[in-house]
């Protein structure tokens, strides 16, 4: 019978009688990713054509007989020949197929309808029907409301390619519904009884055809620099390769820590490492090395790889060598990431990152970033920014290689829960903070009738990635008597879950799951695509609103006369990068890096290019520019907004143990400088931290001694409270008198809110007549930032909490801080925190927290407590374009009127005569009143939801009348203004 598949007319049609024919059959079936198919071919060739089934269907290629006969036929000579043959067949296949056949499209649409509307899964599997049903059982445990499933397995699709007859297996009461839906999509479906008694659905006259490279991944070319820099597709060329290799001016190359690499989607890689050039396939044991030639010769070889002319590359005079593949559990498949440019290992930094990602212990993106920085710090070859970029590259390569969760992953996770249900507390590691054994110990008391515990540590999951074996430790309730029974129970539960188990029956041996195909993807994809931008003229924009144009519009709102001088635009990405644009400077930072990259703001065109690169994720391109790199706290802080002097450093930076320098002493010195922890707490922390290192005899007494020494060093250079701290404490004391409580030293933002609410509740419980309206707080990290960076962040909240009430609390706090002469920033949004800049958070440590609290309670009696204790009325100015100024106390009438005069004058600027949309300016106060001005009129209204009085409107004769009305508003409030305006009709 002639195959109905489009490849039947090619030079090598699919068949089962030759190596190339069987390989084309597997290509046409399309059930396996390209890397899995390449691994199969390599394994078959390397084993002499007699490979055992390694992943469920390798034997299909192994049945061809003697490899030598295939070689004599001119088909393959070695693994690399086989890989080139496979590449040729894929190209020929895609040229013949073109697009998906109508039958394939209809089948996929029917599968979507069956799952979405009828609860019938479509389970595809590159294994046999038994394996497909096992995958269906695993999926049914995680997909809700499943009635049953249809199976689409490798052998059935191959048969469809050869004969045009596709047989779908069934499980559950699904046949009638499946027939109806398939027929409704124009497919000739019928019921077929199988020898095992289960009904199947058969599609006759079916053309199953779909291109292998429908997304163009195989045609793509990738490049990485000497510090793992990612070169985008448009920049991949031999010229770029040579630039990265030689570190010519204008490139991002610096001290090389890795080869310069270029590879294509089929897995052929060319790399230059020192004076050596190497060619290899990512999935082949063969490699080719030669001395690195001149630019011309090297460029030609790179061009050949980019063009996909591998045969030309192999004709170069190479020295050929063979390497042994790492040993794995019998029958286990290699982890998909093994075929990437960064295969998992424990030796190299990218390999260690890939192993971390593949093991799946750290699932959240924040945890992955923290782990990556720890790994990079251990290897000591990359900056924090380079390490974070490498993580993103590794994560992308991993998820592209894995594609989706493996069936064994679902089986294992289901079995772990089942073990728990059978009375064994199952423990898994939680990042680096909690071991699996500790996790099991924590939950064992929560398991009814617990007979023991089982756990698999981080290294066990790494072993599963590297070798296909996952050892699980098991212990009974009685470690001596019950461990054997507990291990036997665990082994039985794992086997019932469809996993292969090896256990020798000993109480001291682990239960090993092997072969285990442990593969999962991470859910960081959506997180990485998040975008946010904030500008004074645009407010907060998110996701699809964030474009180069919208960012430039926000930047434009801070230029010229459009808004106050002290403003900036901030852009964030899901990876944690932040770009700040001010009038004169640009800053690039990452939330997990202590370093700040600063540059003078470039021309508008160049700035636009930078913004494009930032939003496109090309951070390496940005970092390649000439930035001034600083670590705030170690060097003097940058000038902010051109206002005020650079922040002085904390005096403790002059000691032998600067705060936060990474050492044990530096970490503790930072805690001493923060000032909210007592000696006992610091001593315990010192003992614990010393115990976590290799230092001997780390006792509580030694911890106390170390802390005492650090406090002595600290207080030798900090003889009294810095002049910037007294005003802060005075402002805090004033806020407490007005019913706004202060919390210092909470663990994080959430605890800051929690403790603020708790303090409010406790005070009201103690004195029901107390007037308490809200709270402000700075947590530990805020105080550490104040020590190191000179910036104190302050959170806030109202009780009860609403956005307007929260904002009112913040406005009052800002006014109190500014009344003490402090440099304060707040953007007016309830979701943004207050920043006090140019702070030196320094005071004698003394008795720790007790002294700080005494200092706080007593600060209203010192020279700084000169603030008016009555409620502060805050005023904001809004220009004709909608940009709002920082809040200011209404008592600063002279400064406010002068600023308003400039904004009002802009209404008459001839340069904007054609701008009919932006024709008003306004003065707004914290009571909700807005006094709005046009060129010849003024209006007064209350913008709160329950306005206490109607809006009023009146006419203006000249500029002097407008300024007088503003002065009246500042001094007498809304009631005084009403007398000068007539009621609006």
WOMO-V870179 format. One record per residue. RES is the residue in one letter. PHI is phi in whole degrees, -180 to 180 (NA if undefined). D_FIRST is the distance of its C-alpha to the first C-alpha in Angstrom with 2 decimals. Layout:
BEGIN
res->{RES,RES}
phi->{PHI,PHI}
d_first->{D_FIRST,D_FIRST}
END
This chain:
BEGIN
res->{X,X,X,X,X,X,X,X,X,X,X,X,X,X,X,X,X,X,X,X,X,X,X,X,X,X,X,X,X,X,X,X,X,X,X,X,X,X,X,X,X,X,X,X,X,X,X,X,X,X,X,X,X,X,X,X,X,X,X,X,X,X,X,X,X,X,X,X,X,X,X,X,X,X,X,X,X,X,X,X,X,X,X,X,X,X,X,X,X,X,X,X,X,X,X,X,X,X,X,X,X,X,X,X,X,X,X,X,X,X,X,X,X,X,X,X,X,X,X,X,X,X,X,X,X,X,X,X,X,X,X,X,X,X,X,X,X,X,X,X,X,X,X,X,X,X,X,X,X,X,X,X,X,X,X,X,X,X,X,X,X,X,X,X,X,X,X,X,X,X,X,X,X,X,X,X,X,X,X,X,X,X,X,X,X,X,X,X,X,X,X,X,X,X,X,X,X,X,X,X,X,X,X,X,X,X,X,X,X,X,X,X,X,X,X,X,X,X,X,X,X,X,X,X,X,X,X,X,X,X,X,X,X,X,X,X,X,X,X,X,X,X,X,X,X,X,X,X,X,X,X,X,X,X,X,X,X,X,X,X,X,X,X,X,X,X,X,X,X,X,X,X,X,X,X,X,X,X,X,X,X,X,X,X,X,X,X,X,X,X,X,X,X,X,X,X,X,X,X,X,X,X,X,X,X,X,X,X,X,X,X,X,X,X,X,X,X,X,X,X,X,X,X,X,X,X,X,X,X,X,X,X,X,X,X,X,X,X,X,X,X,X,X,X,X,X,X,X,X,X,X,X,X,X,X,X,X,X,X,X,X,X,X,X,X,X,X,X,X,X,X,X,X,X,X,X,X,X,X,X,X,X,X,X,X,X,X,X,X,X,X,X,X,X,X,X,X,X,X,X,X,X,X,X,X,X,X,X,X,X,X,X,X,X,X,X,X,X,X,X,X,X,X,X,X,X,X,X,X,X,X,X,X,X,X,X,X,X,X,X,X,X,X,X,X,X,X,X,X,X,X,X,X,X,X,X,X,X,X,X,X,X,X,X,X,X,X,X,X,X,X,X,X,X,X,X,X,X,X,X,X,X,X,X,X,X,X,X,X,X,X,X,X,X,X,X,X,X,X,X,X,X,X,X,X,X,X,X,X,X,X,X,X,X,X,X,X,X,X,X,X,X,X,X,X,X,X,X,X,X,X,X,X,X,X,X,X,X,X,X,X,X,X,X,X,X,X,X,X,X,X,X,X,X,X,X,X,X,X,X,X,X,X,X,X,X,X,X,X,X,X,X,X,X,X,X,X,X,X,X,X,X,X,X,X,X,X,X,X,X,X,X,X,X,X,X,X,X,X,X,X,X,X,X,X,X,X,X,X,X,X,X,X,X,X,X,X,X,X,X,X,X,X,X,X,X,X,X,X,X,X,X,X,X,X,X,X,X,X,X,X,X,X,X,X,X,X,X,X,X,X,X,X,X,X,X,X,X,X,X,X,X,X,X,X,X,X,X,X,X,X,X,X,X,X,X,X,X,X,X,X,X,X,X,X,X,X,X,X,X,X,X,X,X,X,X,X,X,X,X,X,X,X,X,X,X,X,X,X,X,X,X,X,X,X,X,X,X,X,X,X,X,X,X,X,X,X,X,X,X,X,X,X,X,X,X,X,X,X,X,X,X,X,X,X,X,X,X,X,X,X,X,X,X,X,X,X,X,X,X,X,X,X,X,X,X,X,X,X,X,X,X,X,X,X,X,X,X,X,X,X,X,X,X,X,X,X,X,X,X,X,X,X,X,X,X,X,X,X,X,X,X,X,X,X,X,X,X,X,X,X,X,X,X,X,X,X,X,X,X,X,X,X,X,X,X,X,X,X,X,X,X,X,X,X,X,X,X,X,X,X,X,X,X,X,X,X,X,X,X,X,X,X,X,X,X,X,X,X,X,X,X,X,X,X,X,X,X,X,X,X,X,X,X,X,X,X,X,X,X,X,X,X,X,X,X,X,X,X,X,X,X,X,X,X,X,X,X,X,X,X,X,X,X,X,X,X,X,X,X,X,X,X,X,X,X,X,X,X,X,X,X,X,X,X,X,X,X,X,X,X,X,X,X,X,X,X,X,X,X,X,X,X,X,X,X,X,X,X,X,X,X,X,X,X,X,X,X,X,X,X,X,X,X,X,X,X,X,X,X,X,X,X,X,X,X,X,X,X,X,X,X,X,X,X}
phi->{NA,-78,-68,-79,-73,-56,-75,-62,-96,-84,-64,-129,-72,-68,-159,-117,-110,-143,-61,-65,-66,-69,-67,-63,-63,-68,-62,-67,-64,66,-84,-122,-66,-59,-65,-64,-65,-65,-59,-60,-63,-62,-61,-64,-68,-65,-91,75,78,-125,-67,-77,-64,-98,-143,104,-150,-62,-59,-61,-87,-74,-80,-74,99,-71,-65,-60,-64,-64,-64,-63,-75,83,-86,-141,-118,-150,-62,-68,-61,-64,-67,-68,-62,-60,-61,-61,-66,-64,-62,-64,-61,-67,-66,-77,-78,73,-122,-60,-68,-59,-63,-66,-61,-62,-64,-65,-65,-64,-60,-63,-68,-62,-76,-72,-112,-126,67,-113,-78,-112,-106,-98,-151,-87,-106,-82,-65,-63,-65,-65,-64,-64,-66,-62,-63,-65,-66,-65,-79,-115,-99,-75,57,-92,-86,168,-155,-107,-113,-132,-108,-53,-64,-67,-69,-58,-64,-65,-63,-81,-121,81,-120,-111,-110,-105,-74,-132,-146,90,-78,-122,-62,-62,-64,-61,-60,-62,-69,-63,-65,-63,-95,84,-99,-84,-104,-149,-90,-131,-85,-100,-59,-84,91,-89,-76,-127,-110,-115,-115,-94,65,-98,-105,-96,-149,-153,-64,-74,-107,-68,-102,75,-66,-72,-86,-74,-126,-125,-144,-132,-89,-71,-123,66,-64,-89,-99,-67,-52,-67,-99,-78,-160,-65,-63,-64,-56,-67,-65,-65,-71,-98,65,-69,-56,93,-108,-92,-69,-140,-59,-74,-122,-152,-65,-84,-124,-140,-148,-109,-66,-83,104,-82,-127,-120,-137,-113,-128,66,-99,-118,-111,-132,-117,-159,-102,-61,-118,-111,-79,-91,-139,-127,-124,-157,-62,-69,-87,-73,-60,-63,-66,-63,-62,-64,-66,-64,-62,-64,-68,-60,-80,79,-90,-71,-63,-65,-62,-69,-76,-64,-72,-96,-101,-98,-143,-125,-121,-75,-77,-61,-72,-135,-61,-54,84,-93,-88,-65,-65,-55,-71,-64,-96,-92,-70,-121,-64,-66,-159,-112,-104,-98,-66,-65,-66,-66,-65,-64,-65,-60,-65,-69,-68,80,-68,-98,-100,-77,-66,-61,-64,-62,-64,-62,-64,-62,-67,-64,-63,-64,-64,-67,-80,67,-117,-124,-73,-57,-65,-65,-65,-69,-67,-63,-59,-60,-65,-61,-63,-65,-62,-62,-68,-67,-72,-75,80,-153,-65,-76,-61,-63,-63,-61,-62,-65,-65,-65,-67,-59,-67,-66,-58,-61,-68,-90,100,-108,-69,-91,-113,-123,-67,-115,59,-100,-83,-135,-76,-64,-63,-63,-62,-64,-65,-71,-102,-61,-73,-91,-93,-60,62,-60,-106,161,-142,-134,-156,-133,-81,-52,-65,-66,-71,-65,-64,-62,-68,-79,-125,81,-125,-119,-78,-118,-83,-135,-137,-82,-59,-105,-56,-91,-85,-103,-64,-64,-62,-65,-65,-63,-63,-62,-61,-64,-65,-64,-65,-63,-84,86,-100,-83,-127,-122,-154,-90,85,-89,-69,-101,-104,-83,-85,-108,-93,-158,-71,-127,-93,-89,-146,-146,-109,-101,-95,-84,-54,-65,-63,-71,-90,-65,-138,-140,-142,-131,-142,-64,-96,-117,73,-89,-118,-141,51,-66,-75,-88,-130,-54,-67,-69,-68,-63,-64,-65,-63,-61,-71,-103,-92,58,-97,-94,118,-69,-68,-89,-140,-151,-107,-121,-124,-121,-120,-64,-76,102,-80,-134,-115,-111,-119,-112,-65,-120,-133,-128,-125,-123,-139,-130,-63,-103,-110,-80,-94,-121,-101,-125,-145,-64,-62,-82,-64,-55,-65,-66,-59,-60,-65,-64,-64,-57,-63,-63,-69,-84,82,-89,-68,-60,-63,-67,-65,-69,-75,-85,-97,-90,-103,-136,-115,-52,100,-87,-120,-59,-70,-61,-70,-110,62,72,-124,82,-77,-64,-66,-72,-78,-63,-57,-66,-70,-88,-84,-70,-130,-60,-59,71,-83,100,-84,-60,-66,-65,-63,-71,-63,-63,-63,-63,-68,-60,88,-109,-109,-80,-61,-62,-63,-65,-66,-62,-63,-61,-64,-65,-67,-65,-68,-78,-101,-95,-72,-86,51,-83,-115,-61,-64,-68,-62,-62,-63,-63,-64,-59,-64,-69,-63,-62,-62,-61,-75,-68,-103,-116,-82,-152,-65,-64,-65,-87,-86,-55,-61,-63,-68,-65,-63,-62,-62,-65,-66,-62,-66,-95,87,-115,-80,-120,-125,-120,87,-66,-68,-159,-60,-63,-66,-60,-64,-60,-69,-62,-65,-63,-63,-61,-62,-65,-68,-67,-64,-75,-137,-57,-89,-67,-100,-125,-108,173,-157,-130,-155,-132,-88,-54,-65,-63,-69,-63,-65,-63,-67,-87,-106,83,-121,-110,-92,-130,-93,-159,-170,-104,-130,-72,-91,-137,-63,-69,-68,-60,-63,-65,-61,-62,-61,-68,-65,-60,-63,-64,-69,-69,-63,-93,82,-87,-88,-120,-123,-160,-87,87,-96,-66,-90,-108,-89,-86,-119,-104,-99,58,-105,-113,-79,-138,-155,-55,-71,49,-92,75,-63,-62,-65,-62,-65,-62,-60,-64,-68,-96,-69,-72,-95,-92,-69,-86,-88,-109,-76,-63,-82,-76,-65,-93,-91,-105,-129,-124,-110,-123,-83,-66,-98,93,-77,-106,-79,-64,-68,-139,-66,-61,-68,-84,-65,-61,-64,-68,-64,-62,-65,-65,-59,-66,-65,-67,-64,-65,-65,-109,-70,-65,-64,-117,-64,-88,-88,-80,-83,-104,-129,-138,-128,-149,-121,-124,-117,-73,-87,95,-87,-123,-102,-110,-123,-103,-68,-135,-153,-140,-137,-128,-148,-101,-91,-71,-62,-109,-63,-76,-154,-71,-70,-127,-139,-147,-93,-118,-101,-159,-63,-61,-65,-65,-67,-63,-66,-65,-60,-63,-63,-69,-86,-114,77,-63,-62,-68,-71,-56,-65,-99,-123,-91,-62,-72,-72}
d_first->{0.00,3.79,6.36,9.03,11.66,14.28,14.31,11.03,13.59,16.20,17.61,16.15,12.72,12.24,11.11,13.04,14.21,16.99,19.75,19.06,15.32,16.35,19.16,17.14,15.10,18.55,19.82,17.16,17.75,21.39,22.93,25.52,28.30,28.38,31.27,29.65,26.59,29.09,31.08,28.08,27.33,31.05,31.48,28.62,30.02,33.60,32.97,31.53,27.95,29.21,29.97,30.42,28.94,31.33,30.23,27.76,24.55,25.71,24.58,20.94,22.01,24.47,22.07,21.27,24.21,27.11,27.68,29.37,26.26,24.66,27.99,28.14,24.81,26.71,24.87,27.70,31.27,32.74,32.29,33.21,30.68,27.96,29.32,29.30,25.68,24.83,26.98,25.24,21.80,23.33,24.88,21.74,19.85,22.73,23.05,19.50,19.70,23.30,24.01,22.60,20.05,21.66,19.67,20.93,24.42,24.47,23.44,26.21,28.68,27.97,28.50,31.78,32.96,32.18,34.21,36.95,37.69,36.48,36.91,33.27,32.11,28.65,28.46,25.99,26.05,24.65,25.36,23.88,24.54,27.97,28.93,27.79,30.02,32.84,32.55,32.74,35.85,37.44,36.81,38.17,41.44,41.99,40.45,42.74,41.93,38.45,37.18,33.99,30.77,27.02,25.16,22.47,21.84,20.07,17.43,16.55,16.21,14.06,11.60,11.93,11.36,8.02,6.77,9.74,11.64,15.03,17.49,21.14,23.74,27.14,30.75,33.67,34.04,31.56,28.79,30.53,31.61,28.27,26.54,29.27,29.18,25.40,25.39,28.48,26.62,24.07,21.23,19.52,20.83,21.29,22.83,21.02,23.22,22.53,23.93,26.77,28.02,27.47,25.78,22.94,21.74,18.09,16.85,13.83,12.43,14.07,14.09,15.98,17.65,21.24,23.25,24.68,28.05,28.68,32.34,32.95,34.04,32.24,33.92,37.33,40.09,42.86,46.32,49.05,52.67,55.14,56.15,52.64,53.09,49.99,49.43,47.72,44.69,46.92,49.18,46.67,47.63,49.00,52.45,52.27,51.12,54.12,56.47,55.49,55.78,59.23,60.64,61.91,64.13,62.36,59.59,59.40,59.43,62.19,62.58,59.14,57.92,54.24,52.22,51.18,47.40,44.62,40.93,37.70,35.06,32.84,35.79,37.42,41.18,44.19,47.59,51.14,53.49,56.98,56.82,53.27,49.95,46.86,43.12,40.68,37.55,38.37,35.91,36.44,39.24,39.93,42.60,44.18,47.87,50.23,53.70,53.82,54.50,56.17,55.12,53.43,51.23,50.44,49.70,47.17,45.32,45.35,44.09,41.20,40.17,40.58,38.35,35.68,36.26,36.20,35.75,39.03,40.64,39.61,41.18,44.58,46.82,46.22,47.35,44.37,44.80,42.85,43.82,43.04,41.27,43.41,42.94,41.33,41.02,38.31,35.01,36.26,34.60,36.79,38.37,36.63,39.93,39.92,37.75,40.23,43.06,45.41,43.90,45.99,48.84,52.51,53.90,53.37,54.33,50.92,49.26,51.80,51.18,47.42,48.10,50.45,47.93,45.03,47.20,47.81,51.42,52.74,50.73,53.03,53.32,57.09,56.68,54.16,56.65,59.50,57.52,56.46,60.10,61.15,58.56,59.59,63.23,62.58,60.89,63.51,61.58,60.75,62.84,62.15,60.53,58.22,57.27,56.40,54.25,52.48,51.79,50.15,47.95,47.04,46.35,44.04,42.11,41.89,40.59,38.05,36.74,36.80,35.41,36.05,37.66,35.88,35.14,37.66,40.27,40.01,40.13,43.13,45.07,44.47,45.59,48.68,49.70,49.03,51.22,53.89,53.58,54.08,57.47,56.71,57.84,54.96,56.21,54.34,56.08,57.30,57.32,60.15,62.72,61.77,60.23,57.77,60.45,62.94,60.45,59.92,63.70,64.24,61.98,62.64,65.58,63.41,60.98,62.29,62.90,61.75,61.17,60.65,58.86,55.71,55.16,52.99,54.80,53.69,53.11,50.81,48.44,48.71,47.77,44.68,43.62,44.44,43.33,41.29,44.20,46.49,49.72,51.51,55.17,56.53,60.15,61.76,64.67,66.74,65.43,66.57,65.84,62.88,60.56,58.55,57.97,57.07,54.54,52.97,52.76,51.12,48.56,47.66,47.35,45.10,42.81,42.74,41.62,38.44,39.91,40.09,43.77,45.82,49.45,51.71,53.88,56.90,59.01,59.31,55.61,53.35,50.27,47.43,44.18,41.55,38.90,39.45,37.49,40.50,39.57,41.06,41.79,45.25,46.41,48.50,46.22,48.07,51.35,50.85,50.36,53.67,56.25,59.86,62.70,66.32,68.90,72.33,71.39,67.90,68.15,65.11,61.67,58.38,54.66,53.47,57.13,57.49,56.73,58.50,60.32,61.58,62.77,64.59,66.16,67.44,68.81,70.50,72.29,74.25,75.32,78.46,80.66,77.92,78.86,80.94,80.80,79.53,75.91,72.44,68.82,66.52,62.72,60.70,57.07,55.20,55.33,59.13,60.09,63.03,64.27,67.85,69.27,73.03,75.22,75.76,73.30,69.68,68.71,65.40,65.24,62.95,64.01,63.44,65.13,68.92,68.84,69.55,68.46,70.94,71.16,73.27,71.41,69.84,69.73,67.83,64.93,64.56,64.97,62.16,59.91,60.91,60.15,56.71,56.01,57.37,55.29,52.13,52.77,53.69,56.67,56.52,57.17,60.22,61.50,61.38,64.37,67.91,68.89,72.05,70.87,73.24,73.32,75.65,78.48,78.44,79.57,81.46,79.41,78.49,80.67,79.17,79.30,82.22,84.59,86.67,86.88,84.15,84.08,86.21,84.59,85.39,88.26,86.27,84.10,87.15,87.21,85.61,82.86,81.55,79.90,76.14,75.83,73.15,75.51,76.77,80.20,78.86,76.81,79.88,82.10,79.87,80.36,84.10,84.20,82.32,85.23,83.86,83.35,86.25,87.09,85.74,82.30,82.22,83.36,80.62,78.04,79.55,79.30,75.70,74.65,76.47,74.81,71.35,72.18,73.34,77.00,78.94,81.33,80.22,82.63,83.93,87.28,85.72,83.75,87.02,88.69,85.95,86.08,89.87,89.70,87.23,89.39,92.40,90.59,89.40,92.84,94.53,92.78,92.57,96.19,95.89,93.46,92.08,93.41,89.99,89.68,92.93,92.01,88.64,90.37,93.01,90.35,88.71,92.10,92.71,89.37,90.18,93.46,91.57,89.26,86.32,85.77,84.61,82.13,81.77,79.48,76.69,73.49,71.34,71.11,70.18,73.01,75.32,74.66,74.87,78.17,79.58,78.89,80.30,83.48,83.91,83.51,85.88,88.56,88.41,88.58,91.63,93.28,91.96,94.07,92.50,90.84,87.57,85.08,82.46,81.90,80.91,79.40,78.40,76.23,76.22,73.76,75.83,78.96,77.24,76.16,79.75,80.92,78.34,77.61,80.73,78.85,79.43,76.86,78.15,76.15,77.66,77.29,79.30,80.07,78.74,75.95,74.90,73.77,77.01,79.12,77.32,77.92,81.58,82.00,80.44,82.70,85.74,84.71,84.17,87.59,89.27,87.72,88.66,92.14,92.52,91.66,88.14,85.26,82.80,79.41,77.61,75.26,76.44,73.21,73.38,70.25,71.76,74.20,77.60,78.19,81.62,81.62,83.93,84.62,85.95,85.36,88.10,90.78,92.42,90.19,93.11,92.11,88.64,87.61,91.10,92.62,89.94,90.52,94.31,93.88,91.80,94.34,97.27,95.98,97.45,100.91,100.44,100.98,97.51,97.87,99.29,96.63,97.59,96.62,96.17,92.80,91.47,90.28,87.43,86.76,83.74,83.67,80.74,80.51,79.35,75.76,75.55,76.00,78.13,80.70,81.36,83.66,87.38,90.42,92.20,95.43,94.32,95.34,96.37,93.08,91.03,93.04,92.76,88.97,88.79,90.89,88.23,85.43,87.57,88.39,84.69,84.69,86.89,85.09,84.51,81.37,79.70,81.35,78.03,76.66,77.42,75.21,77.02,80.66,82.00,83.06,84.01,85.99,84.63,86.30,85.23,86.70,83.98,86.20,84.90,87.38,85.41,86.86,86.01,88.11,90.69,90.02,89.62,88.09,88.26,85.78,84.65,80.91,80.78,79.10,82.49,84.70,88.41,89.61,88.39,87.41,90.25,90.25,93.04,93.83,94.60,97.11,96.52,95.07,98.17,97.73,94.11,95.15,98.03,95.68,93.47,96.59,97.54,94.08,94.26,97.78,97.93,94.35,92.97,96.20,98.20,95.73,95.77,99.40,98.58,95.73,95.91,93.61,90.41,90.56}
END
